[in-house]
Amino acid sequence: MKSIHSRAFSELWHMLYHATNPNLAKDRWRVDGVDWIRETHSYFGQDYSFRAECHVLRHGDNGPSAWVLLVVVERWWGSDRTHAVKTTEWRQVVKGQQNRILSWFAKQKPWIE
């Protein structure tokens, strides 16, 4: 993986998310020294609905190895709500270095194998 914006990183992120949060029931949990917080924002209306999941992954408080990653997954539905009409996802390094985040994720493969 060369970037947090790559497809390979997205797939690894999703696999780790599902492996460490069975049934997606937790809003806060810890994985190998990283605090993972999920916040959900949603609106359900007559003609359209949307839901945004904001994930904040925090490793350490200070120092050269500390980092914070924000991942946002957004889904939109039409009035029937049977299938999403649009899904977007984006990731942003809030603090620290991307290479440290990529390294940490590469070490997490035992969680998903």
C-alpha positions in Angstrom: 0.0 0.0 0.0 1.3 3.4 -0.9 -1.5 5.6 0.3 -4.5 5.8 2.6 -6.4 6.7 -0.5 -5.7 3.5 -2.3 -8.3 0.7 -2.9 -6.0 -1.7 -1.1 -6.1 0.4 2.0 -9.8 0.9 1.8 -10.3 -2.9 1.6 -8.0 -3.5 4.6 -9.7 -0.8 6.6 -13.1 -2.3 6.0 -11.9 -5.8 6.8 -10.4 -4.6 10.1 -13.5 -2.6 11.0 -15.7 -5.7 10.5 -13.3 -8.1 12.3 -12.9 -5.9 15.4 -16.5 -4.7 15.7 -18.7 -7.8 15.3 -22.3 -6.9 14.2 -21.1 -3.3 14.1 -22.5 -2.9 17.6 -19.7 -0.9 19.2 -19.2 2.9 19.0 -15.9 2.8 20.9 -13.2 0.0 21.0 -9.5 -0.5 21.1 -7.3 -2.4 18.6 -3.6 -2.9 19.3 -3.0 0.5 20.9 -5.4 2.4 18.7 -8.6 3.9 20.1 -11.4 3.6 17.5 -14.4 5.8 17.8 -17.4 5.7 15.4 -20.0 8.5 15.3 -23.1 8.2 13.2 -25.1 11.1 11.8 -28.3 10.5 9.8 -31.4 12.0 8.3 -34.4 10.1 7.1 -36.9 12.1 5.1 -39.8 11.4 2.7 -37.8 11.8 -0.5 -34.2 11.1 0.5 -32.2 9.9 3.4 -28.5 9.8 4.3 -26.2 8.4 6.9 -22.6 9.4 7.6 -20.3 7.3 9.7 -17.3 9.2 11.0 -14.5 7.0 12.3 -11.6 8.5 14.3 -8.6 6.3 14.9 -6.1 7.6 17.4 -2.7 6.2 18.2 -0.8 7.7 21.1 -1.2 11.2 22.4 2.1 12.9 21.5 5.5 12.1 20.1 6.7 11.0 16.7 4.6 7.8 16.6 1.3 9.5 17.4 -1.3 9.8 14.7 -5.0 10.4 14.1 -6.9 9.1 11.0 -10.4 10.3 10.1 -12.5 8.0 7.8 -15.9 9.1 6.6 -18.4 6.7 4.9 -21.5 8.4 3.5 -24.6 6.6 2.1 -27.6 8.2 0.4 -31.0 6.5 -0.3 -34.0 7.6 -2.4 -37.6 7.5 -1.1 -37.9 3.7 -1.2 -34.8 3.1 1.0 -34.2 -0.3 -0.5 -30.8 0.4 -1.9 -28.2 3.1 -1.7 -28.2 5.5 -4.6 -24.8 6.8 -3.7 -22.0 5.8 -1.4 -18.8 7.8 -0.9 -15.8 7.3 1.4 -12.8 9.5 2.2 -9.9 9.4 4.5 -7.7 12.2 6.0 -4.6 12.1 8.2 -5.5 14.6 11.0 -2.3 14.2 12.9 1.0 12.4 12.3 2.5 10.7 9.3 0.7 8.6 6.7 3.6 6.0 6.6 3.1 5.2 10.3 -0.6 4.7 9.7 0.1 2.4 6.8 2.6 0.5 8.8 0.2 -0.1 11.7 -2.5 -1.3 9.3 -0.1 -3.7 7.7 0.6 -5.3 11.1 -3.1 -5.9 11.6 -3.5 -8.6 9.0 -3.8 -11.4 11.7 -7.1 -9.8 12.8 -8.6 -10.4 9.4 -7.0 -13.7 8.3 
